[in-house]
Amino acid sequence: MLRANPTIFRALIVAMAAPFALASCHQSDTTASGSEPAAAADVRMVIDEAEAALAILALLREGAEPEDEAWKRLFSTEGYVRLKRREESMQRPFPDEAFMAFLRSDEMLGGAAALSAALNDWRKADTQAASRLAQAYLPAGTRIRATLYPVIKPQSNSFVFETSTDPAIFMYLDPNVPHSKLENTLAHELHHIGYASACAGASAENAAEGVKAAMTWAGAFGEGLAMLAAAGGPAVHPHAVSPPGERARWDEDVANVAQDMKRVETFFLDVIEGRLTGDEAIRDVAMGFFGVQGPWYTIGWSMAATIEEVNGRERLLAVMCDPRLLLATYNAAAMQSTASGKPKPLWSEALMTRLGP
């Protein structure tokens, strides 16, 4: 499973992009192509680090000692160089000697065959299809540019890096993740990158400080928008290509959306009315709504799906960059849905009044 925790950091990065928005075959170095114009979609998958690591593992499994040239080839790959730079930017040492020891470990030698099979499967991933899914839930003309790096590394996490300059999506090469799941996750990540670009001009100039703070965090509902985009629409289960356990967990969490909306609303009102102040204190509460795929995901998805079902996708795209407008549009759509026999929970009048127009 590709853990959702890296998306927490992605959401925080996107938050910096706009006051209201919180808010990646043998294809070693291939630019995605197809019907999308190059200016709108530039998504590459670079597998050079994984290939070089597997070549070394193959030698070690045969009892041969890799020559210096093999190690130099690994350490000069685009994937390894950027991975190392990312780790060092997080103040985490990433010495080449430690990586050499990691590849020599019994665990890596024993898992080499499974990793090789996984990389062969991941080569089948259609980066252009993932890009199309993401772009379908972004305003026309939104540019998506990113490089996907499937990597073999000590930590099993996945994350984004340098999103404002040269967006990179690092995905831990996991033998338990088929390429269909990889495409789904990639579409999710690409939507985040496009969302940051599309919503960069959002403004909250006339809002009170408490409203600004609350609505900045409301941009984390972008996680739910990304879930909807990656699925391909409200009629498709967000975990259609996930293992049964992940799908069951999502269904259980979505069933609790009404209760979770009350929790998140309390958070918003506490921030707006000054009962919860200070960036660190606000952040501590807001981060609790991420979880594996917590309320930022399930509520965001529920709101977006309801708006699209009732008012159409164009309406959803028109309000996605302003959380105040998103919440108000959802309430109107939810009332129509309830009137038609599909009850939906609402944000309270108290919250909507305090958010302002």
MARKE-52023 format. One record per atom (N, C-alpha, C): x, y negated, z negated. Coordinates in steps of 0.2 Angstrom, whole numbers, plus 5000, padded with zeros to 4 digits. Example, Ala and Ser with C-alpha at 12.3 -4.5 7.8 and 13.67 -1.06 7.14 Angstrom:
MARKE-52023
506650284961/506250224961/506650164961/506450114965/506850054964/506450004961/
end
This chain:
MARKE-52023
500450065000/500050005000/500449945000/500349895004/500649825004/500349784998/500649774993/500349734987/500149664989/499649644986/499449574987/499749524983/500249534979/500549484975/500949434979/501249454984/501649404988/501149354991/500549374992/500049324995/499949264990/500049274983/500049224978/500549174980/501149184981/501649134983/501449104989/501149144994/501049115000/500449054999/499949074995/499449024994/499748964991/500148974986/500448914983/500848874988/501248904992/501648864997/501148825002/500548865004/500148825008/499848765005/499748774998/499448714994/499848654995/500448654996/500948604997/500848565004/500548605008/500448575015/499848525016/499448525011/498848485012/498548475005/498248415003/497948404997/497448444995/497048465000/496448504999/496548575001/497148595004/497148665007/497748705004/497548755000/498048804998/498148855004/498348835003/498448875008/498748815012/501949325051/501949325050/501949375053/503150035101/503650005107/504349995104/504749985106/505349965104/505349895105/505249855100/505149785100/505649745095/506249765096/506749735091/506749655091/506549625097/506649555097/506149535103/505549545102/505049535107/504549485106/504449435110/503949385109/503349405112/502749405107/502149425109/501849395115/501549425120/501249395126/500649425127/500249395132/499549415133/499149355136/498549355134/498049305136/498149235133/498449245127/498449175123/499049135125/498949075126/499549025128/500049025123/500749025126/501249025122/501248975116/501048915117/501048865112/500548885106/500048925108/499648945102/499849005098/500249055102/500349115098/501149135100/501549135095/502249155096/502449195090/502249265091/502349305086/502849365088/503349375084/503849425086/503849475081/504049535083/504249585078/504949605079/505349595073/506149615074/506249665069/506549725072/506649785068/507349795067/507849755069/508549765069/508849785062/508549755057/508849775050/508649855049/508049865050/507849935048/508149985053/508249975059/508650015064/509350025062/509649975060/510349975058/510450015051/509950005046/510050045040/509850115041/509450135046/509250205047/509850235051/510250205055/510850235058/511350245053/511450205048/511850225043/511650285039/511050285037/510750345033/510850405037/510750405044/510850465048/511550495047/512050445047/512750465046/512850495039/512550465034/512650485027/512350555026/511750565029/511450635029/511850685032/512250675037/512650725040/513350735037/513450695031/514050695028/514650655031/514450615035/514950575038/514950505035/515550475035/515650405032/515550355037/515150305036/515050255041/515650215042/515850195048/516350155049/516150085047/516750045046/516549965045/516149935050/516149955056/515749925061/515049935060/514849995058/514150005056/513849965051/514249955046/514049905040/514049835043/514549815047/514549745049/513949735054/513749785058/513149785062/512549765058/512449805052/511849795048/511849725045/512449705042/512449645038/512449585043/512449595050/512349535054/511749535058/511249585056/510649585059/510249525057/509749505061/509349445060/508949455053/508649525053/508249535047/508649535041/509249565041/509649565035/509849495033/510149455037/510349385036/509849345033/509149345035/508649305033/508449335026/508449405025/508249435019/508749415013/509349415015/509849395010/509749315008/509649275013/509549205012/508949195008/508449235009/507849225005/507949244997/508249304996/508449324989/508849274986/509349244989/509849194986/509449134985/508949114989/508549054988/508149064981/508049124979/507649134973/508149144967/508749134968/509249134963/509349214961/509249254966/509349324965/509949354969/510549364966/511149394970/510949444974/511249454980/511149504985/511749524988/512249554984/512849564987/512849624992/513249624997/513249675002/513449744999/513849744994/514049804991/513549844987/513049804984/512449824981/512049864986/511949834992/511549864997/511849925000/512449925000/512849985002/512650044997/512750024991/512550074986/511850104986/511450054987/510750074988/510550124994/510950114999/510850165005/511150225003/511650224999/511950294998/511650334992/511050304989/510750334984/510350394986/510250444982/509950504983/509250494986/508850444983/508250424985/508150404992/508650364994/508650345001/508850395006/509350435004/509550495008/508950545009/508550555004/508050605004/507450575008/507350505008/506750475011/506850455018/507450465021/507650435027/507250465033/507050525033/506650555038/505950515038/505650505032/505050475032/505050405034/505550365032/505650305034/505750295042/506150345045/506250345052/505550355056/505150395053/504450415056/504050345055/504050315050/503650255048/503850205053/504550195054/504750135059/504450155066/504550215068/504250235075/503550225075/503150235070/502450215070/502350145070/502650105066/502550035066/502749995073/503150035077/503350005083/502649995087/502150035086/501550035090/501149975088/501249945083/500849885080/500849835086/500249815087/500049765092/500049695089/500649655089/500649595086/500149545089/500049545096/499649505099/498949515097/498749575096/498049585093/497949555086/498449565082/498449535076/498349455076/498749425081/498749355082/498049335084/497749375089/497049355091/496549355085/496549405081/496149405075/496149345071/496849325070/496949265066/496649205069/496849195075/496649135079/495849135080/495549185080/494749185081/494449145075/494849145069/494549105063/494949045061/495249015067/495548955066/495348905071/495348835070/495148785075/495448795082/495148785087/495448795094/496148755094/496648785097/497248745098/497748755092/497548785086/497948795081/498548845083/499148825081/499748855083/499948905078/500048965080/500349015075/501049035078/501549035074/502249055075/502549085069/502749145070/503049185065/503449245068/503849265063/504249325065/504149385059/503949435062/503849495057/504449535056/504649545050/505249595049/505049655045/504949715048/504949775044/505649785041/505749795035/506349795032/506449855027/507049885027/507249935022/507549895016/507349895010/507649855005/507549884998/507849864993/507749894986/507149884983/506849824984/506149804981/505649824986/505049854984/504549874988/504049814989/504249754988/503749704989/503749674997/503249634998/503249605005/503049535004/503249485008/503249415007/503349375013/503149305012/503349265018/503949215015/504249185020/504849145019/504849095024/505149035022/505248975026/504648955031/504048955028/503448945031/503348875035/503748825032/503648765035/504148745040/504648795041/505148785046/505148835052/505248895049/505348955054/504949015050/504349015051/503949065047/504149135048/504349175042/504549245042/504049285038/503849345040/503449385036/503849455035/504049465029/504449525028/504049575025/504049635028/503549685026/504049755024/503949775018/504349835016/504149895020/504549925023/504449985027/504150045023/503550055023/503250105018/502950155022/503150215021/502950275025/502150295024/501950265019/501150275017/500750225021/501050175025/500650125028/500650135036/500050155039/500050165046/500050105050/500250105056/500250045060/499650005060/499050035060/498350005059/498349965053/498549985048/498549945042/499049885042/499649895045/500149845046/499849795051/499449805056/499149755060/498649715056/498249745052/497749715048/498149665043/498649685040/499049645035/499349585039/499649605045/499949555049/499449495051/498849515053/498249465054/498149425048/498149455042/497949415036/498549365035/499149385036/499749335035/499749285040/499549305046/499549255052/499049205051/498449225048/497949175047/498149125041/498549145036/498749095031/499249045035/499649065039/500149025043/499748975047/499248995051/498848955055/498348905051/498148935045/497748895040/498148835038/498748845036/499148795034/499248735039/499348755045/499448715051/498748675052/498248715052/497548685054/497348635049/497448645043/497248605037/497748555035/498248545038/498748505035/498548435035/498048415039/497848345038/497248335033/497048385030/496448375025/496648325020/496148285018/496348225013/495848225007/496048205002/495648194996/495748124992/495948074997/496148014994/495647984989/494947994991/494447954987/494247994981/494548054980/494248104974/494648084968/494248094962/494548084956/495148144955/495648124950/496148174949/495948244947/495448254943/495148314941/494948354947/494548314951/494248344957/494848374962/495348324963/495848344967/496248414965/496348414958/496648474955/496248534956/495648534955/495148584956/495148614963/495048564967/494948584974/495548604978/496148584975/496748604978/496848684976/496648704970/496648774969/496048814972/495448774974/494948804978/495148824985/495748794987/495948814993/496248884993/496348914987/496448984987/495949034990/495349004991/494849044994/495049065001/495549025003/495849045010/496049125010/496149155004/496249225004/495649265007/495049235005/494449275008/494349265015/494549205017/494549185024/494949235028/495549245026/496049285029/495849355029/495449375024/495149445024/494649455029/494249405030/493749405035/494049405042/494549365043/494949365050/495249425051/495549455047/495949515048/495449575049/494849575047/494349625048/494049615055/494049555057/493749545064/493049515063/492749505057/492049485057/491649505051/491149485049/490749505043/490449575044/490349595050/490049665051/490549715050/491249705049/491749755048/492049745041/492049805038/492249815031/493049785030/493149745026/493849715025/494349765024/494149825022/494649885021/494449945025/494249925031/494049985036/494650025037/495249995037/495850045039/496250055032/496050045027/496350055020/496250125018/496650145013/496450215009/495850205006/495450265004/494850255001/494850224994/495350234991/495450194984/495450124984/495750094989/495750024990/495049994992/494750034997/494050014999/493550014993/493650074989/493150074983/493350014978/493950004977/494049944972/493749884975/493849864981/493549804984/492849804984/492449864985/491749864984/491549854977/491949874972/491749864965/491849794964/492349764966/492449694965/491949644968/491749664974/491349624978/490649624974/490449684971/489849684967/489849644961/490449614959/490449574953/490549494955/490449484962/490549414964/490149364960/489449374958/489049324955/489349314948/489649364944/489949354938/490549314939/490949334944/491649304945/491549224947/490949214951/490849144952/490749104946/490449124941/490349094935/490949074932/491449124932/492149114929/492549064932/492449064939/492849014943/492548944942/491948944942/491548884941/491748854934/491748894929/491948864923/492648834923/493148864927/493748844928/493748774931/493348774937/493348704940/493048654936/492548664932/492248614928/492748594922/493048644919/493548624914/494148574917/494348584923/494848544926/494548474928/493948474931/493648414933/493448364927/493248404921/493048364915/493548354910/494148374912/494748364907/494848404901/494448464901/494548504896/495148554897/495348554903/495948594905/496448544909/497048524906/497448484909/498148504910/498548474914/499248494914/499348544920/499848534924/499948584930/500048654928/500448664922/500648734920/500048764917/499648734913/499048764910/498548774915/498448734920/497948744926/498148804930/498748804931/499048854935/498948924932/499048924925/499048994922/498349024922/497848984922/497149004923/497049024930/497248984935/497048994942/497349054944/498049074942/498349134944/498049194942/497649194937/497249244934/496749274939/496549224944/496049244949/496249274955/496949284955/497249324961/497149404960/497449424955/497449494954/497749534960/497549594961/497749634967/497349604973/496749594972/496249554977/495649534973/495849484969/495349464964/494849414967/494549364962/494049324964/494249274970/494849254970/494949204976/494849244983/494949304983/494849344989/494149364990/493849394984/493149414985/492649364986/492649314982/492249254983/492349214989/492949204991/493149174997/492849215003/492949275003/492649325008/491949315008/491549325003/490849325002/490549255005/490849195003/490649135006/490749125013/491349145016/491449145023/490949185027/490949245024/490449295028/489749275028/489549245023/488849215022/488749165027/489149115027/489149055032/489149075039/489549125041/489549145047/488949185049/488649225045/488049265046/487449215047/487449165043/486849125043/486949065048/487549035049/487648975053/488048985059/488449045059/488849055065/489549035063/490049065067/490749055065/490948985066/490748945071/490948875073/490848835066/490248845063/490148805057/490648825052/490848885051/491348905046/491948875048/492148875054/492848835056/492748765054/492148735055/492148665054/492248645047/492048685042/492148665035/492648695031/493048745034/493548785031/494148745028/494248685030/494848645027/494648605021/494048595020/493848555014/493448595009/493748615004/493348664999/492748634997/492648564996/492048534994/491448554999/491648545005/491148555011/491048625011/491548665010/491448745011/490948765006/491048744999/490548764994/489848734995/489748674998/489148654999/488848685005/489148705010/488948735016/488748805014/489148845010/488948905007/488348905003/488248854999/487648854995/487048854999/487048805005/486448805009/486348865013/486848905015/486848965019/486549015014/486749015008/486549065003/485849065001/485549005001/484848995000/484449015006/484749005012/484349035017/484349115017/484949135015/485049215015/484549245010/484549205004/484049234999/483349225001/483149175004/482449165007/482249225012/482749245015/482649305020/482749375017/482749375010/482749435007/483449465005/484049425006/484649445005/484949404999/484849414993/485049364988/485749354987/485949294986/486649274986/486649224980/487249224976/487349184970/487449114973/487349064969/487448994970/487948954966/488348914968/488748864964/488248814961/488348804954/487848764951/487748694953/487148664952/487048594954/487548544950/487748564944/488248524940/488848524943/489148584946/489748584949/489748534955/489248544959/489148514966/489148434965/488748414959/488748344958/489448314956/489748354952/490448324950/490948324955/490848374960/491348374966/491248314970/490648284970/490548224974/490348244981/490248184986/490048204993/490648224997/
end
